[in-house]
Amino acid sequence: MRISAPLGAEGDRYGDVPFAEDLAAALSRFVDSARVIRLDEAVADVDVVITLRGLARLDRVDGAVNVLWVISHPELVTDEELRAHDVVYAASVGWAERRRRESRVQVAPLLQATNPTRFRPDPATRQRAGVLFVGTTRGIERPAVLWAVDAGAEVEIHGHGWEEYVPAERIASTHMPNRVLPKAYAAADVVLNDHWSDMAHEGFVSNRVFDAVASGAVVVSDRVEGLDEISPVLIRTFGSRDELAGLLRAEDRPGLAERAIEASRVGAAHSFDVRVSRMVSDVNRLIGSSRRFFGLPLRAAPKSRRRRSSAS
């Protein structure tokens, strides 16, 4: 699959990278070769191309089934880009419906996902009080973080650029590697989350929400359509400074046993395996109804009985 992250250390920090790696791992159950291709790499000899739409538009690959999954920056996606793909998904129910009407392209909702083999409650991890936030400043004043600090919450920030916005004692590190995130979320009492304004407006729920909830953390986030439905047990939403302060002071959070049960449910319902199963089913349906793709050897059958192919 293709992503917007470039090669090198700079690209390694993109959230698209671990997302794509987890998706490729799930996809490997169906194909011989599932690999992640960075922005500056060429694509060749593939049967199916899955493009994770982030910051960069990536052109159609001729001779392959082209799948587009819009997971961020929806304001950059044009109708022309949607029409250039054979199967189109969007990580927002509302945006998918609207763009389907406007573009007359069959845009199907497919929310972001988590890997429950990595993100899950860890009974061996000691629970920590306070509020965990992982993210950069994005070069702006992110209200959720500033409001939480102003409210007197014990906020632990991991991300660069915060020195000019919050007291130094609130900054735990300038970067938290993805490999450390599962334990950090599992140990957190509260994970603070917010969205880009366009993502929130268009109903794109952050991937952080799925990972944190699958780890058993209570997530406090700005409001996005459909967010509460993902986990009424572990997600709390706010629309103002006072609402956020109230949620951070609240003591009615679920216990560890209830968190673990809900985390397991969310991990199973929103796993990459579930998302890949949907993609494979849709691609197979396309192949079966179009001579152009007839015979592409991608089958959602047991490993020992299926022909296999490659996907990027």
Secondary structure, DSSP 8 states (H G I E B T S, - for coil): -B-S--SSHHHHTSTHHHHHHHHHHHHTTT-SEE--B-TTS---S-SEEEEEESSS-----TTSEEEEEE-S-GGG--HHHHHT-SEEEES-HHHHHHHHHHH-S-EEE----B-TTTSS--TTS--EEEEEEE---TTS--HHHHHHHHTT--EEEESTTGGGTS-GGGEEES---GGGHHHHHHHEEEEEE---HHHHHHT---HHHHHHHHTT-EEEEE--TTHHHH-TTTEEEESSHHHHHHHHH------HHHHHHHHHHHHHHTBHHHHHHHHHHHHHHHHHH-GGGTT-----S-GGG----EE-
